[in-house]
Amino acid sequence: MRDIRGEIGVTVTPFINGEKPNYEEVKKQVEELCNTEIDGIFPCSSTGEYPKLSFEDKIKMMEVVKEVNKGRKFLVAGACAVSLNEIKAYIDKAKELEYDACLICPPYYYPLKQDEVLSFYKEVCEYAGEMRIIAYNVHFFTTEIMLDTFKEMLKIPNLVGMKDSSGNLKKISHECDVARKLRPDFIIYSGTDDCLLPSLIAGVKGSMTAFGAIFPNTIKEIYKNYQNGNLEKAMEVQRSILPLLRLADSLVFPDGYKLVAKANGLDVGEISVLSNVDKAEDLYLQMKDEIRKLKS
């Protein structure tokens, strides 16, 4: 069974006329990622704007990424949906395509109680069988997974990891500590580039982030220096991406990250929800300047 720890690049979705995914550009994006030091690839993510994709488009996205990857990187399928039946359909497709894992957040829009979150993951994982499932703690889009619930989730055998995008280092530290004591093989993934190094120190074993796909080798450099015990250099690299992250976060998510990707030469298609076009044009130039500094 393939190791699914490490740096996972979260792909962006280029749209044609703000509607249909541009699969030819997706193919180019995946091919470029396969030629980097990245460990895994994750399509149909939040950054990839999966809520905008139809069921058919998500299935097609999984197929395209699989086709181009050719086994070079491990693959995590985004399998989030409001409907449990739709989630099960994504799991079925991921099995057919031999993805290495599926990432699933609690159903969104309608808030859940914590016992309902636990019941949801039990049902999903029972259905998934041999397919490995990764939970997703993303409280600004759906119900937060609280620590007591997380402890119970660790008892589910094929729930092998959790991506935490809260940016809450206190909570992440406790999650890592609980997992270390109760389930040492369990993988906590950082969902934010801003605090990757502090999260690695806290005990995360991987990351799923936008910059992991936009600047894969830079993110990998943080990993390498941390693993080699060169914390000073790791922090230097971590700090080098912070100005870009602040610029990205100054726009509504995920527009800021798509604009960074565009500034780095990626064809992201139309960025459809930009809240302030004039501001975006200025930010784009600032991003280009920061990218030049990052690569110098």
C-alpha positions in Angstrom: 0.0 0.0 0.0 1.4 3.3 -1.1 2.7 5.8 1.5 0.4 8.9 1.4 2.4 11.1 3.7 4.2 14.3 2.5 3.5 17.2 0.3 0.3 17.1 -1.7 -0.4 19.7 -4.3 -4.0 21.0 -4.4 -4.7 21.8 -8.1 -6.6 24.8 -9.3 -9.4 24.4 -11.8 -9.2 26.6 -15.0 -12.7 27.4 -16.2 -13.8 28.3 -19.8 -16.2 31.3 -19.7 -16.4 30.7 -15.9 -18.4 27.5 -16.4 -16.7 24.4 -17.8 -13.3 23.1 -16.6 -10.5 23.4 -19.2 -9.3 19.9 -19.1 -6.4 20.5 -21.5 -5.0 23.0 -19.0 -5.6 20.6 -16.1 -3.5 18.0 -18.0 -0.7 20.5 -18.4 -0.9 21.4 -14.7 -0.7 17.7 -13.6 2.2 17.0 -16.0 4.1 19.9 -14.6 3.5 18.7 -11.0 4.6 15.2 -12.0 8.0 16.7 -13.0 8.5 18.2 -9.5 9.5 16.8 -6.2 5.9 16.8 -4.9 4.6 13.6 -3.3 0.9 13.6 -4.2 -1.8 15.4 -6.2 -5.3 16.3 -5.0 -8.0 17.3 -7.5 -11.5 18.5 -6.7 -10.4 20.4 -3.6 -11.7 23.7 -2.1 -9.0 25.6 -4.0 -10.1 23.6 -7.0 -13.6 25.0 -6.6 -15.2 21.6 -6.5 -18.7 23.0 -5.4 -18.8 24.7 -8.9 -18.3 21.4 -10.6 -21.1 19.1 -11.7 -21.1 15.5 -10.7 -20.0 14.6 -14.3 -17.2 17.2 -14.2 -15.8 15.9 -10.9 -15.8 12.3 -12.4 -14.1 13.6 -15.5 -11.5 15.5 -13.4 -10.6 12.3 -11.5 -10.2 10.5 -14.8 -8.0 13.2 -16.4 -5.7 13.5 -13.4 -5.3 9.7 -13.3 -4.6 9.5 -17.0 -1.8 12.0 -17.0 -0.3 11.0 -13.7 0.5 7.4 -14.8 1.3 6.3 -11.3 4.1 8.9 -10.8 2.5 10.5 -7.7 0.0 9.2 -5.3 -3.5 10.5 -5.8 -6.1 11.8 -3.3 -9.7 12.2 -4.7 -11.8 15.0 -3.5 -15.1 13.2 -2.7 -17.0 15.9 -0.8 -20.7 16.4 -1.3 -23.9 17.2 0.6 -25.5 13.9 -0.4 -24.2 10.7 1.0 -25.2 8.8 -2.1 -23.1 11.2 -4.2 -20.1 10.7 -1.9 -20.5 7.0 -2.3 -20.5 7.4 -6.1 -17.2 9.3 -5.9 -15.7 6.6 -3.7 -16.8 4.0 -6.3 -15.1 5.9 -9.0 -11.9 6.4 -7.0 -11.8 2.7 -6.4 -12.2 2.0 -10.1 -9.4 4.5 -11.0 -7.2 3.1 -8.2 -6.8 6.4 -6.3 -4.8 6.0 -3.1 -7.3 7.7 -0.8 -10.5 9.9 -0.8 -10.8 13.1 1.2 -14.2 13.8 2.6 -15.5 16.7 4.7 -18.7 16.6 6.8 -21.7 17.4 4.7 -22.0 21.2 4.4 -24.7 23.9 4.5 -26.8 22.2 7.2 -24.9 22.2 10.5 -24.4 18.8 12.2 -24.0 17.8 15.8 -20.8 16.2 16.8 -22.4 12.7 17.2 -23.8 13.1 13.7 -20.3 13.9 12.4 -19.0 10.7 14.0 -21.9 8.7 12.6 -21.3 10.2 9.1 -17.7 9.1 9.1 -18.5 5.6 10.4 -21.0 5.1 7.6 -18.7 6.5 4.9 -15.8 4.4 6.0 -17.9 1.3 6.3 -19.0 1.8 2.7 -15.5 2.6 1.5 -14.1 -0.8 2.6 -10.5 -1.0 1.5 -10.4 2.6 0.2 -8.6 4.8 2.6 -10.5 7.8 3.8 -9.1 11.2 4.9 -11.4 13.5 7.0 -11.4 17.2 6.5 -11.6 19.8 9.3 -12.6 23.0 7.5 -14.8 24.8 10.0 -15.4 27.9 7.8 -17.3 25.8 5.2 -18.8 23.0 7.3 -19.2 21.6 10.8 -16.0 21.7 12.8 -14.5 18.3 13.9 -14.0 18.8 17.7 -11.2 17.1 19.6 -13.5 14.6 21.5 -15.1 13.6 18.2 -11.6 13.2 16.6 -10.6 10.8 19.4 -13.6 8.6 18.5 -12.8 8.8 14.8 -9.4 7.4 15.4 -11.1 4.1 16.2 -12.3 3.8 12.5 -9.6 1.5 10.8 -9.8 2.8 7.3 -10.0 6.5 8.4 -6.2 7.0 8.0 -5.8 10.8 8.2 -7.3 14.2 8.6 -6.6 17.5 6.8 -6.9 20.4 9.2 -7.3 23.8 7.5 -8.2 25.7 10.6 -4.8 27.3 11.0 -5.3 26.7 14.7 -1.9 25.5 15.9 -3.2 24.9 19.4 -5.9 22.5 18.1 -3.5 20.9 15.6 -0.9 20.3 18.3 -3.5 18.5 20.4 -4.7 16.5 17.4 -1.1 15.4 16.7 -0.6 14.5 20.4 -3.8 12.5 20.6 -3.1 10.6 17.4 0.5 9.9 18.5 -0.7 8.3 21.6 -3.8 6.5 20.3 -3.0 5.8 16.7 0.6 6.4 15.7 0.0 5.5 12.0 -2.7 8.2 11.7 -1.7 11.2 9.4 -2.6 14.8 10.3 -2.2 17.0 7.2 -1.7 20.8 7.4 -4.2 22.6 5.1 -2.5 26.0 5.4 0.9 27.0 3.9 1.2 29.8 6.4 2.0 27.5 9.3 3.5 24.5 7.6 6.8 24.5 9.5 5.1 25.1 13.0 2.7 22.3 12.1 5.5 19.9 11.1 7.1 20.7 14.5 3.7 19.9 16.2 3.7 16.6 14.5 1.8 16.7 11.1 3.0 14.2 8.6 1.9 15.9 5.5 0.2 18.9 3.8 -2.4 19.5 1.2 -2.1 23.1 0.1 -2.5 25.5 -2.9 1.1 26.6 -2.7 2.1 22.9 -2.7 0.9 22.9 -6.4 1.9 26.5 -7.3 5.4 26.4 -5.7 5.9 22.7 -5.1 9.7 22.7 -4.9 9.7 25.7 -2.5 7.3 23.8 -0.2 9.4 20.7 -0.5 12.4 22.7 0.6 10.6 23.4 3.9 10.1 19.7 4.4 13.7 18.8 3.5 15.3 21.3 5.8 13.0 20.4 8.7 13.7 16.7 8.2 17.5 17.4 8.1 17.3 19.4 11.3 18.1 22.7 9.6 15.3 24.7 11.3 16.8 28.1 10.6 16.8 27.4 6.9 13.4 25.9 7.0 12.1 29.0 8.7 13.8 31.2 6.2 11.9 29.5 3.4 8.7 29.5 5.4 9.0 33.3 5.8 9.8 33.8 2.1 6.2 32.7 1.1 4.4 34.8 3.8 4.2 38.0 1.8 2.6 36.1 -1.1 0.1 34.4 1.2 -0.9 37.8 2.7 -1.6 39.1 -0.8 -3.6 35.9 -1.7 -5.7 36.2 1.5 -6.5 39.8 0.8 -9.0 38.6 -1.9 -12.0 36.3 -1.4 -11.0 32.7 -1.3 -10.0 31.1 -3.7 -9.6 34.0 -6.0 -6.4 35.2 -4.3 -4.7 31.8 -4.8 -5.8 31.6 -8.4 -4.3 35.0 -9.0 -1.0 33.9 -7.5 -1.1 30.8 -9.7 -1.7 33.1 -12.7 1.1 35.4 -11.6 3.4 32.4 -11.6 2.5 31.5 -15.2 -0.3 29.1 -14.8 -3.3 29.4 -17.1 -6.2 29.5 -14.6 -8.9 30.7 -16.9 -11.4 33.3 -15.8 -11.3 34.3 -12.1 -15.0 34.9 -11.9 -15.8 36.2 -8.4 -13.1 38.9 -8.0 -14.6 41.4 -5.5 -12.5 44.4 -6.7 -11.1 44.3 -10.2 -8.9 47.4 -9.7 -7.5 46.0 -6.5 -6.9 42.7 -8.2 -4.8 44.3 -11.0 -2.6 46.0 -8.4 -2.3 42.8 -6.4 -1.3 40.9 -9.5 1.7 43.2 -10.0 2.6 42.9 -6.4 2.4 39.1 -6.6 4.6 39.1 -9.7 7.2 41.1 -7.8 7.1 38.8 -4.8 7.5 35.8 -7.1 10.6 37.3 -8.6 12.0 37.7 -5.1 11.1 34.1 -4.2 12.9 32.8 -7.3 15.9 35.0 -7.0 
